[in-house]
């Protein structure tokens, strides 16, 4: 299972840029780089110290043609990202240059890396566990600072420490029970009723404490789908522009300007909010508007959070009342907009028909009330608590599923013991709990699942 060949890939975006990086890792990384890199000082990379940078040129060995002027970084095993020899060639950014350098590296005996294979090697070579490896891709994909901090905590081993603590408790219990089964002649004391129950409850509490963070973690990682709804010309697009701090949507006095949904992601208090500006909901005037309205109604059904915009300069219409009724069982904020104009409906009137929903007064076109709205959204999502630094959170559905199975196995242990069944049956449930928890760090996970996890990584990482 441990890799023995040498891999290479482009580790930066293959676009025009100031710099690009081709990464090589494996037992022949330095040897391969030496064949194509000509140091200005005529040094062999095999003779240089680890973690040193060298200026020179990349030459095609077949044609002796100069490809690029580069800086080559040499990192020698075992103190590297993969624990193998690594060479990184820092060249000028650009599709042609990067691909040409990668081509000559592959011609000298390296293999093109699979997605995530550098990180996979770090895992297989024992530099990090699977939860830390998964944190790498979470860090890359972070949409907010809070999301980044959760990923960093996992990368630094925060989750692994808690998981290993649970595993150690389970191993201790399992070892004691199996000893009573395998060596009855040694008269090893069996657990008393209260002792086993207390120890299982302690482990259950640790599992529950992690599981309780999963909802919050999921929100920080995936964000909240938020739909801006309302009848035409109530200021939905103005609200979107105000939240984005830019003019993303077209704003006119003509009703029905937004004919389709517009999606953008913004950061409110550390929460990635996927804002969806929908077409105004009313009786459609044409086929195109009808399609847009149908899409708006679908988003109304599936959104995690609804921002219902009402125009305070017009009396509430049948569509307004219908929309207020439609969000009755949804997490929603009512936005009383256009307060810069003469009011035709009172705040008290809205509160009377939607008293269970938070209400924010705005003049979105002038950005009035937007800070208050953002505070209300934060409070609604996390009860005002969006800080992530002080707690390890479960953000990965695979981890949550593993903890759910571990919890069920521990509950089965309690039931088995209460029914007075032999220790053999208890150890079966304990092993299942141990295996489920071990899947998080990769200790008990099959190779096919591991391959699937790293397949979601980007090339070159």
N, C-alpha and C positions, 0 to 999 in steps of 0.2 A: 504493500500500500504506500510505502514511502517512495517519493519520486527520486529517480536517478538520472534523468535526462536534463537537458538545458533548454529553457524556454525564453521567448522574447516577444515583446509587443510594444506598440506605441502607447504611452501612458498619459499623453495629453490629448486634448481635442484635436482632431485632424481638420484643422481650419487654419486660415491665415492668422499668424500671431507673432509676437516677439520671440518666443522660444517654444521649442517642442522637445519631448523626451522620448527616447527609445530605451526600454529597460530590458536587461538580460539577467537571468538568474539560473544558477545550476553549477555543477562541477566544472563545466568547460566555459563558463561565462568570461573569465579573464583571458583564457586562451583564444576564444573566438574574437573578442574585442581587440586583442593584440594583432590579429591578422589584418584588421581593417583600419586601425588607428595608428597614425604616424605622429609621435610626439615631436614637438619643436625641439626638445632637448634630447631626442633620440633615446628616450627611456623605454624599457619594456614594462608593460603594466604588471607583469608577474613580479617585478622587483620593487615596486613602489609600496609604500605603507598603506594600510587600510584607512579609509576615510580621508583620502586626498584627492584633489582635483588637478587635472592635467590638460594643458592647452595643446591643440594640434589639429590635424585634418583627418577626415574619413576618406579613405581611398578604396576604390573598387579593385580588389586584387587581380581580377581577370584582365581589366583594361588599363590599370594604373591611373584611371581617371579620378580627378578630385571631385568629391561629392559635396562636401561642406566643411567649413571651419567650425570646430566644436570645442566644448569643454567636456572631458570625460571624468566621471566620478567612479572611484574604485572602492568597494566595500567588501571586505573579506570575511568569510564565515569564521565563527558562528554568530558574531554580533551584528546581524543584519535583519531586515524585515522578514525574510524567508528563512533565516539561519543558514542560507547558502551563500556562495560568492555571488555578488551582484555588481553589475556595471551599468551605469546610466549615462547615456550619451545625450548631452544637452546641445541641441542644434538650433538652427533658425526655424521658426515655426512656418509651416506651409505643407500642403498635402504632398506635393511632388518630392520634396526633400525628405520628409519623414518616411514615406513609403520606400524611397530609394535606399535609405540607410537600413530600414528593416529588411528589405530584400537581400542586401549583401550579408547581413547578420544571419539570416536563414540559410543562405548559400554556404556559409561556413560551418553549418552543423547544428544550429539551434532549431527548435520546433516552435511554431506559432502558439502562443499561450492561449488557453481557453478562457472564457470570461471568468474573472475572479480567481484565476489560478495562482497568482502570486500570494494572495491572502490564503487560499486553500493550502498552499505549501507551508505557510506560517502556522496554520492549524495542524496539519499532518506532522510537521516537525516539532510540535510541542511548544511553540513560542506563545500561542494564545489558544484559549478554548473556543468552542463554537459560538457562544454568546458574544465573545469579544470580536470574533470575525464578522458576525452579522452586524455588530455595531459600526464596523467600518463603512458599510454601504449606507447605514442609517445616517452616519455623520455626513457622508457625501450628499445625501438627498435631503438634509435638514432644510426646512423652510423658515424656521424661526430660531432665535437664540435659545429659547427654552428647549426646543426640539434638539438642538445641537448639544446642550448641556446634558440631556438624558443620554444621548448617544455616547458622549465622552465618559459619563459615569460607567456605562456598560463596557466601553473600550478599556477603561482603567481597572476593570474587574469587580465593579460594585455588585452587579447581579451575580456573577460567578461566586463571590464570597458568600452571599446569602444562600445560594443554591447548594454550595459545598457544605455549608453549616447544616442544612437540612439533611443532606446525604450522609454526613458523619453521624448524625443522630440515628438515622435509619440503619446504618451499618452496625452501630453499637448494639441496637436492639436485636437485629438479625443475628449477629455473632453470638450473643448470649443465648437466644432461643435455640439456635442450631447446636450449640454446645450441650444444652440439656438433652437434645435429641440424640446426638452422636456419641456422647460419653456419659450415659446414665450411671455407669459404675463409679464415676468420680464424684457423684452426689453434688452436682452443681445446683445451687438453689434456683428454683423456678421463681418467676415473678409473682408477687402477690397481686391480688385483684386491683387494689388502688394504685400500686406502683406502675403497672403496665398502662392502666388507663390514664394516669397523670402524664406519663412520658409520651404517649400517643397524642394527648391533648396539646402538649407543648409543641410537638411537631406540627400538628394541625393549625395551631395559632400562627406559626411561622409561614405556613403555606397560605393561610387566609390573609395574612398581612400583605403578602405579595399580590395575591389575587385582587385584593381591594384597590390596588393601584392601577389595575388594567384598564378601567374605563377612562381614568384621567390620562393614562399613558397613550391610549388609542387616540384620544382627542389631540394630544400634543403632536403625535406622529402624523396622523391622517387628516386632522383638521375637522372643521364643522362645515357641512354643506348648508349654506344660508341663501334662501331665496327672497329677493325683493319683489313683493307682489302689490297689486293695487289696480284700480281702473286706469284707463289712459289719462295721461297728462296730470297726474297727481304729484310728479316730481321724483319718480323712481330712478331715472337716469341721472338726475342732478344729485340724488343721494349717493349713487354709485361713484360718480365723479368726486364727490366730497370725501368719501371714505378712501378712495384711491389717491387723493391729492393730485389728481390730474384729470384732464378732459378725455375720458375713454369713450363715453357714450355720447351720441348726438342728442342735444337738448334743443327743442323748438317749442313753440306754442301750439303746434299742430298735433292733435291727439293721434296716437297710434304710430309715433315715429319709430319706436322699437318694435320691429316685426319678428324678431327671433330672440333667443336667449343670448346674453353676453356673460362670459365667465371670466373671473379674475380672482387671484389669491392675494389676500392682504394679511398683515400681521397685527392682531389686536391683543395686546397684553400677553404676548408670547404664544397666542393661539393662531394657527393657520386657519384663516376663514376663507372658504371658497365662496365668493359672492357671485350670485347668479341674478342678473338683471333680466326680468322676464317681460314679455310683451304684455301690455295692458289687457286686463280681462274684461271683456264686454261682448256684445253681440257683434260678430265679425262682419266687416264691410266687404271683404273679398277673400278669395281662396288663400292667398299668401298670409294674410292676417289671421285667418282661421287656423292655419297650421301652427303659427306662432303662439296663438292662445291655447291650443291643445297642448303644446309643449309646456307652457307656463303652468297649466293645471296639473301636468304630470310632476313637475318640480315641486308644486305645492304639496303633493302627496308624499314625496320621498325626502324632502329637505329635513335636516336636523333642526334647523332654526328658521323661523319665518319673520321677516321684517315687513309688516303690513303698513303701507303708506296711505294716509288719508289726506285729502286736500281740504284744509280748514277754511279756504276761501269759497268753497262751494258746499251747499247742503249735502248731507249724506244721501247717497242714491241707493237704489235696490241692490246694485252690484256691491257697494260698500257693506251693506248689511249682510249680504250673502257671504262675502269674504270673512267678515268678523265671525259669522257662524261656522265657517269652514275651518277656522284655526282654533276652535274651542278646545280641542283635545291635543293641540300641538304646542311645542315650546315656541313662543312668539313674543315679539315686541311690537307694539303699535306706535307708529310715528305720526304725530300730528304735524303735518308739514305746511309750508307757505304761511307761517305766522307773521311774515313781513307784509302780508296783504290783509285787507279788512276781513275779519272773520265772519263767516256765515253759520258756523257751528261751534258750540262751546265745548271746552274740555270736559265739563261735568256731564254733558250728553254722551260723550264717548265712554267716560268712566262708568256710566250707568249701564251700558250694554256690554262692556268688556272689562269689568272690574277686576278680573283675575289676571289680567295681563299688564306687565309694566308699560308705561306710556312715556314717550320722550317728545318734547316739543322742539321742532326744528324749522329753520329756513335754509334748506339744503343748498340752494343756489348761492347763498352767501356764507356757507359753512357754519352757520349758527346751530348750536346744539349737537354738533358731531362728536365733540369730546365726551359729552354726557352720554350719547348713544354708545360709544365704544366702552365706557365704564359699565353701562347696564349690560352689554353683551358679555363682558368679562365676568361680572357678578352672576349672570344667569348661567353661564357655562360651568364655572368652577366655584360658585358661591363666594366670589371675590378672591379666591386663593389660586393664583396661577404660577406661583414660584415652584420651580422644579429642582433647584440645586440641592435641597436638603434630603431628598428621598430617592431611592432607587425605584424606578417605575417599570412596570411590565408594558412594553409597547408592541411586542411581537405576538401575533395570534398563535404561532407555533408554541411559544413559551407558555401562553395562557392555557392552551389545550393540554399541555403536558402537566401543568400544575393542577388542572381540573381532574385529570385521571389519577394523579397522585393523591389528591384529597379523597376521591371516591375509594381508592384502595385502602387508605387509612381508616375511613369509616367502616369499611368491610372488616378490617382488623378488629375494631371495637365490637362489631356485631358477632364476629366469630368467637371472640373471647367470652362475651356475655352468654353465648349459647353453650359454653363449656366444651367446645371442640378442642382436639389435641393441638399441640404447638405446631405440628406439621402444616396444618391448615393456615395458621397465623403467618407462618413464614412465607407461604405462597403469596398472600396479600402484601406482605412487606417487600418481597422481591419485586412485585409489580409496581409498588410505589417508588422503590429505588430506581427501577428501570425508567419510569416516566420522568422522574426528576433529572436523571442522568442524560436524558435526551436534550435538555436545555444546553448543557455544556459540551455535548457531543460524546460523552463517555459510553453511551449505550445506543447510539444511533447507527443505523445501517448505512453502508457506503452509497447506496442508491439515493437515499434521502439527502445525504451530504452533498452529492453531486448536484442534486436538484437545487439545493440552497445556493450554491456558488454559481449556478447557471444564471441567476438573476443579477449577478454583479456585472459591472462594465468591463470591457477589455482593458488590459493593462493594469488592473488593480489586484 
